[in-house]
Amino acid sequence: MTGEDEGGVILELTRNGAWLKCSAVHVATGREVSAVGPANDPRGVERVALAKLRRALER
């Protein structure tokens, strides 16, 4: 993704019981999105957060 390459992305994972929240922040623009999913699939939750960030940056 071009937006990720230009400025980088910070990912933060926060666990709350059986749930995991992934916040993704685009460093250059400060745009932040988050996704919530099962704690046993952290890569899937990260993937969803990054996809949401891509869509947010395209707007």
C-alpha positions as CSV (number, residue, x, y, z in Angstrom):
1,M,0.0,0.0,0.0
2,T,1.4,3.4,-1.0
3,G,0.0,5.2,2.1
4,E,1.7,2.7,4.5
5,D,5.0,3.1,2.7
6,E,4.8,6.9,2.9
7,G,5.0,7.5,6.7
8,G,4.6,4.0,8.2
9,V,2.0,2.4,10.4
10,I,1.9,1.8,14.1
11,L,-0.1,-1.2,15.3
12,E,-1.3,-1.6,18.9
13,L,-2.9,-4.8,20.2
14,T,-5.0,-4.7,23.3
15,R,-6.5,-7.9,24.8
16,N,-9.7,-7.8,26.8
17,G,-10.6,-11.4,27.8
18,A,-11.5,-13.4,24.7
19,W,-11.3,-10.3,22.5
20,L,-8.5,-8.5,20.9
21,K,-8.5,-4.9,19.6
22,C,-6.0,-3.8,17.0
23,S,-5.5,0.0,16.5
24,A,-3.6,1.1,13.3
25,V,-2.3,4.6,13.0
26,H,-0.8,6.1,9.9
27,V,2.1,8.1,11.1
28,A,2.2,10.7,8.4
29,T,-1.5,11.7,8.6
30,G,-2.4,10.6,12.1
31,R,-5.4,8.7,10.8
32,E,-6.5,6.0,13.2
33,V,-8.8,3.0,12.8
34,S,-9.4,-0.1,14.9
35,A,-10.8,-3.6,14.6
36,V,-12.0,-6.1,17.2
37,G,-11.9,-9.9,16.9
38,P,-11.1,-13.1,18.7
39,A,-7.9,-13.1,20.7
40,N,-6.9,-16.4,19.2
41,D,-6.5,-14.8,15.7
42,P,-4.3,-11.8,16.1
43,R,-3.0,-11.8,12.5
44,G,-6.6,-11.8,11.3
45,V,-7.5,-8.8,13.4
46,E,-4.4,-7.0,12.2
47,R,-5.3,-7.8,8.6
48,V,-8.8,-6.3,9.1
49,A,-7.3,-3.1,10.8
50,L,-4.9,-2.6,8.0
51,A,-7.6,-3.0,5.4
52,K,-9.7,-0.5,7.2
53,L,-6.8,1.9,7.3
54,R,-6.2,1.5,3.5
55,R,-9.9,2.4,2.8
56,A,-9.7,5.4,5.2
57,L,-6.6,6.7,3.5
58,E,-8.2,6.4,0.0
59,R,-10.9,8.8,1.0
